[in-house]
Amino acid sequence: MTVETPQTTEAQPKPKSGWLNVAIDYGPLIVFLVSFYLFRPDGEDSVGTLLAIMKSTGAFIVAAIAALIASKLITGQVSKMLMLSTVLIVGFGGMTILLRDPFYVQVKPTVLYAFFGIVLLVGWLRGKAFLQWLLEAAFEGLSQEGWLKLSRNWGFFFLFLAVLNEVLRYNLSFESWLWAKLWVFMGLSLVFTLSQLPMLLKHGLDPERKEGLVEEEPPTGA
């Protein structure tokens, strides 16, 4: 005689929203840009420009923390990449405000991209697809070989973004750097993400998931 035990239902995770992930990624950067545009002085005023950078950096920090909280409340989780990005925004942004030097908030993306690039490439060399672990996401049907190649490709791309950020930071004004950070990096990330589609389909990605490829890309906005 068997005794039936009542079945327990596990709480279902909150569904993910792909475009919400994009908004959480680029939202704080847009707040940063708009805040600087509103606070910047008219004409040449180095003191006023520095003050605008401090105020917009403060808004950037608040927006980044709000995005992290929104991710937790709406999607039910915070990816490791988003968590690290937020920590660096708060840390480097805080140093910018404390030391009154925009260098720190500008170099933050370089540190973030270089770190992600190195981690992904080290994992690839060791046969581990750290991108899947960092994103805490999976493309349905994608094979382990596909994940490894995607981790390798994103690793090299992140290193490219790190170098590009340094080139732009060194050659552009703060405002021009901010605009480039949004449009240049977003455009390059979109093109790169779409370029991975043939490889992903070749390695088992469900064709019905290709529409969500852009929304599931690693964060590159902050």
Summary of the structure (lengths in Angstrom):
residues: 222
radius of gyration: 19.9
end to end distance: 60.7
largest distance: 87.7
contacts: 673
relative contact order: 0.14
helix: 73%
strand: 0%
